[in-house]
Amino acid sequence: MKLRDIRTLTLLQEMDKENPPTQRELAERLDVSLGLVNLYIKQLVQKSYFKIRTYPRNRVGYLLTPKGLLEKTRLTCDFIQHSLDFYRMAKSKLENTLKQLEQEGVRTIVLYGSNEIAEIAYLALKQTNLELAAVIDDEKAGQLFLGQTVIPASALIDLHFDRLLDTRIPPEGGKYKPLPVPRKKQVPMIQY
């Protein structure tokens, strides 16, 4: 699914709410300029996805048309399909990686990151005889995740495990903090 389609879907969903956000709020949610949001909205109006209503005090309202509803439905279905394809691909790659580690004699795994990728990794882990030793995430330490209490990276020093599976989602700019374990124990995200 293209980024433009995701932005269009987001706009259609947000503008269809009873109290739609301002264009400035939309710009923040979409991480684009205010001018670009204005351009997107004009294009959606030109495509007859919305009708514009003007209210007193320079306020504008948007009414989703049947054509807009159809496009919103189509894009929602595309998004769901794209998400399922990603899930299946990620789970398959993780299963293969974990089975390979198991064949190499690995017995215990640590997940570094408590997010959706870690959830998929956990499901893949359940298809093997590998044991989850811990879930590490400094920002969520103390919270429950996958039935385990998340611990901070500083606890890795006292933890016995064979491999650490990096399940962190890349930050903006794509630069991670280095992992606090030797490279030979790391299974980087790029591998799966």
N, C-alpha and C positions, 0 to 999 in steps of 0.2 A: 504494500500500500504506500502510495506516495505521500510525502509530507504535506503537499498541497491538499490532498484528499482528507488527511487527518485534520488539518486546519479548517477546511470547509465543514467537516462533520462537527467539529467543536463549535464553530459559529452557529450552525443550524440548531444544535442542541441548546446552546446558551441563549440564543435569540428567541427560542420557542418557549422559554420559561415565562411564568406569570410575571415575575419581576426581573427582566433581563438585565445583565450587567451593563455598565457604561462601556463606551468604546475604549476608554483608558484602562478599565479593568480587563477587558478582553485582550488588549495589547499585552498586559502583564501576564495573563494566563497563557497566551500563545507565544510569548517571548519574541514579539515583533514590535515594530514601531507603530505608533498611533496612526500615522499616515497609511501604513500598509493595511491595518484593520479597516480603515475607512475605504480603501480601494477594494478589499475583499467584499465588504458589505455592498458597495456599489455594483460589483460584478454579480453578486448573488441576486440583487434586485433586478439587474438587466436580464438575468436568466429566468426571471419570474419566480424565484424561490420565495421571495418576500414581497409584501406590499408595505409601503411606508405610510404611516399615519403621523400627522403633526398635531401636537397638543400645544396649549398655551405655554408661555414662558420658554419658548425655544426647545421644547422637549419633543423627542421623536419616538414613535413606537413602531414595532415591526410585527406584521401578521404573516405567519407561515402559510403559503399557498398549498393547494393539493400537489402541485409540481414539486414544491420544496419538501413536502412531507415524503413524497416518493423518493426524492434524492437522499433525504436523511435516512430513510429505511434502507436504500441500496448501499449507502456508505457504511451504515451500521453493520449490515451483513458482511460487507467486505472486510471491515475491521475485525469482526469476530473470526472470520475465516483466516485472516492474516495472523491473528493472535493464536489460533489453534495450530496453524502451520509452524509458527515459531516454537510453541510449546512442544509439539511432537519432535521437531528437529533437535531442540535443546535436550529433551529427555533421552532421545536416542543416542546423541553424542555423549551425554553424561553416563548413560548405562554402559556404553562401549569403553569409556575411559575407566570407569570403576571396575568393570570386569577384567580389564587388562591389569589394573593395579592388584586385584585379587589374585590373578595368575602369577604375579610377581612376588607374592607372599605378603602383601600388605594386609593388615588385619583391622587397624583402627584409623579413622578419618576424623579430621576436624574441619568444620565448615567455617570459613572466614568471611563473614557477612550474613546478616539475617534479613533476607529479602525474598522476592519471588524466585530468583535464580536458586537460592538456597533451598526453597521449598521443592523445586523441581529436582534438585540434586538429592534431596532427602528421599523423594519417591523413587528415584533411580537407585539409591543406596539400598532400599528395601528389596530390590531385585537381586541382591548379592548377599554374601555372608559377612560383609564388612560391618563393622560396628561404628556408630557415631560416638566419638569420644567427647566432643563439645561443639558448641556454636560460639564463635567469637565475634563481638561487635562492640567497640568502645562506646558508640552512641546509644546502644540499646542494652547495655550491661544491666543485669538485674531483672530484666523482663523475661517472660516466658515465650519461647519460640520452639515449635515442634516438640513440645512436651519437656523441653529442657530450659534451665535458666541460662540465659546468655551471659557469658563472662567476658571481661575485658582482655585485651591482648597481653597485658602484663601477666596474666595468669598462665600464659603458655610456658613460662619457665618451669613451672612445677607439674606440667601436664605430660603424660606419656601417650604418644600417638605415633603412627607411622608416616602419615601424609596429611598435609593441610591443603584442602581444596579451596582455591580462591574464588568465592562466589560474589565478590563485590561488583556492583554496577559502576562502570566508569564514571568518574566525576566530570563536570564540565572541564574541557581542556584535556581530558583523558589521562591525566597524571595521577598515579596512585602514590600513597605513602608506601615505602618498602615494607615487605612482610617481615615480621620479627622472628623468622626461623631460617635455618640454613636452606640454601637453594635445593639441595638434594631431597628435602622433605616437602617442597612446594609442588603443587600441581596448578600451574597458572591457568587463568581463564582462557587464554588464547589457545590452549591445548585442546579444549573441547569446544 
